[in-house]
């Protein structure tokens, strides 16, 4: 299964990012009203941050994720922290190596920022599979009624991902 990840550097790519996430909005299962959820989806673009697409071998969008620098708790001044706003893979690509490859791509991208980022925060809904997956590499920081918060340092994430490096 061939997939590629790319930064959405053009308006056309950003449009594909938005189109994919809005077309698959129900799969995001965000526990917020649509206007709040839309803010999470669009904020990487609106705030001039990074968003990414995952494409299959035919060039079709099969996944997307985006982040912003800083957190609401830190008034977005804690720019050394990246807050993953949204991430989604098409259902047929879940439970494959594509998630791992996307995580590796994100870590590599953050490493290239030369120390500007040293931590990643994100959350998930009450999905047992996602909770089990994220507990493998991130620390639970918040157990709410609707979401679970996670935090992982870039160093810890790199260490976790090193277990999966393939020998050439």
N, C-alpha and C positions, 0 to 999 in steps of 0.2 A: 504494500500500500504506500504510494508515493504522496507526500504532502509537503507543502512549503508554507513558511510563515513570512509575512512581510509587514513592515511598518507602514501605516497609512499616511504617506507623505503628500498625497495629492488630494484635491477635492473629490475627484472621481472615486478614489479608494475610500475616503471617509464616507462617501455616500453609500458605497457597498457595505461598509461597516454598519451604518445606521439601518439600511434596508434589511440586512441579515438579522440584526437583533430585533427590529420591530416585527419582521415577518415571523420570527420565532419567539415572540414576547411571552407567550404562555409557557414555553419551556423554561424560561428564566425563573419562573415561580417566585418572583420577588414579592415579599409580603407587605407591599406598600401600595397606596393609591397610584394610579397611572402617572400622574404629574410628578410625584416623587421618584418613581421608578425611571421615568423618562430623563430626569436630571442625572441619575446614575449612568444611564446609557450614553447620554450626550455630553456629559461634563468633560471627558478627555478631549473632545474636539473643541467645545466651547471655551475651555480653559487653556487651550494651546498645549495640551499634554500629548501623551502617546496613546495610540490605539493600533491594534494589529489585526490582520486577517490570516486565517488558515485556509489554504486552497488545496483541493485534491488534484490528482494528476490531470484532470480535464479542465482545470482552472476554475472550478466552481467553489464558491465560498462554503466551507463546512464548519467554520468556527471563527470566533472573534473575541478579543478581550481588550480592555483599556484601563489605564490608570491615571491618577493625578499625583502630584507631589504635595505632601502635607496631609494633615488630618483636621477634621472639625474640632476635635478636642484641643489641638495645638494652634487653632486659628490659622491653619495652613501656613504657619511660619516654620513648622518642623519639616522642612523640605528634604531632610535626609531620610524621611519615611515616604515610601510609595504606598498609596492606597489603591488597591485593585478595585475598580468600580463595578466591573461586570466581566464575566467570562462564560462562554457557551460553546459547546461542540454539538454538532448535529447528532441525533440519537444513534445513528448507525456507526458513528466513529467513537462513541463512548466505550469504555472497557477495552480500549486498544492502546497502543503506544503513543498515540497522538497527544494525549494529555501530557505525558511525560516529555515528549518532544517540545510541546509548547512551554512547559515549565523550564526546560533547559534553555530554550530560546529567550525567555524572559530574563532568566538569571544571567545569561551571557550579555544581553542588552544592558542590564543594570550594572554588571561588572565593567562594561565599557564606559560608564559615566565617571570612572576614576575616583571612587570614594565619595561621590556626591550623594549616593544612596547607600544606606547600610541596613535598612529594615523594610519589610513588606508586611502590610496589614490587609486583611480581607475578612469576609464573613460568608456564611452559608445559611440556608434555611434548615429546617429540621428534616433533612434528607439523610437517612441512615448510611447510604453508600458514600455520600460526600463527606460526612462526618468521619467515617472510618478511614477514608483516603487522606483527608487533611490532618487527622491526628497522627499520621505517620511522619510528617515532617514539620508541623507547626504547633505552636503552643496555643491552647485555648485560653482566651483572655476574657471572654464574656459569654455567659449563657443566659440569653434573654428568652422571652416567651416565643418570639418569632424567628430569631437569628442567633447564630453562634459566631462570636468574633475570634479571629486567629491572628497571630503575630509570629513572624520568623525573621531572624537576622539573615542578611545576605550570606554571611559566613556559614551559618547553619544550613541554609538552603544549598549552597555550593557543596558542602560536605555530604548532604543527603544525595544530591544528584551525582556525585562522584562514584557512587555505588553502581551506577547504570552506564558508565562510560564503556563503550565497546572497544575492544582491542582491534587495532587495524592490521 
